[in-house]
Amino acid sequence: MHVRSFLASSGALLALTTAVSAATPDDPDAPAPPARYSPVTSGTKTYRPVEPLPWGDINRRVTPQPKQAPADRDKGTVPGEAGPKHKG
């Protein structure tokens, strides 16, 4: 019986002390992390005018690259001709 009352009273005491020491939003003395400075423009991209690039270089950059054919496909037939004949 004494153990139950001891546990109940210690639990109530613990609940009261945590409720009293908890900071509330209207408490001016509540601990808060310090404010850090970060510029408003951090992470933005500049869009200043630049000199134009030669149009030939730009065209080469945006054109699709030709697909490289495997070495054994180069020995194939021309479209419209009959394929290689196998001896069987």
C-alpha positions in Angstrom: 0.0 0.0 0.0 2.9 2.4 0.8 4.5 1.6 -2.6 1.3 2.6 -4.5 0.9 5.9 -2.7 4.6 6.6 -3.1 4.4 6.0 -6.9 1.2 8.0 -7.2 2.7 11.0 -5.2 6.0 10.9 -7.1 4.1 10.8 -10.5 1.9 13.7 -9.5 5.0 15.6 -8.3 6.8 14.9 -11.6 3.7 16.1 -13.6 3.5 19.3 -11.6 7.1 20.2 -11.9 7.2 19.7 -15.7 4.0 21.7 -16.2 5.4 24.6 -14.2 8.8 24.7 -15.8 7.5 24.4 -19.4 7.8 27.7 -21.4 4.6 29.3 -22.7 4.4 31.4 -25.9 3.6 34.6 -23.9 6.7 34.2 -21.6 9.3 36.9 -22.5 12.0 35.1 -20.6 11.5 31.8 -22.5 14.7 30.4 -24.1 14.9 30.7 -27.9 17.6 29.9 -30.4 19.5 33.0 -31.6 18.4 34.4 -34.9 20.9 33.9 -37.7 21.5 36.3 -40.6 20.7 35.0 -44.1 20.5 37.4 -47.0 17.2 37.7 -48.8 18.8 37.1 -52.1 20.7 33.9 -51.1 20.1 31.1 -53.6 18.9 33.3 -56.5 20.2 33.1 -60.0 21.6 36.1 -61.8 19.9 37.1 -65.1 22.3 39.9 -66.1 22.9 40.4 -69.8 25.8 38.5 -71.3 27.6 38.7 -74.6 25.9 36.5 -77.3 27.7 33.3 -78.3 28.4 32.4 -81.9 25.3 30.8 -83.4 27.3 27.8 -84.8 28.4 26.7 -81.3 24.9 27.1 -80.0 23.4 25.0 -82.8 26.0 22.2 -82.2 25.1 22.1 -78.5 21.3 21.7 -79.1 21.3 19.3 -82.0 20.7 15.6 -81.2 23.9 13.5 -81.3 23.9 10.6 -83.8 23.6 7.2 -82.2 26.7 5.1 -82.4 26.0 1.8 -84.2 27.7 -1.3 -83.0 30.6 -2.6 -85.1 28.8 -5.6 -86.4 25.8 -3.6 -87.6 28.1 -1.6 -90.0 28.5 -4.7 -92.1 24.7 -5.0 -92.8 22.8 -4.4 -96.0 21.5 -1.2 -97.6 17.7 -0.8 -97.1 15.8 -2.3 -100.0 18.4 -5.0 -100.8 18.3 -8.6 -99.8 20.1 -9.6 -96.6 23.1 -11.9 -96.4 22.4 -15.5 -97.4 23.4 -18.2 -95.0 24.5 -21.6 -96.1 22.5 -24.2 -94.3 
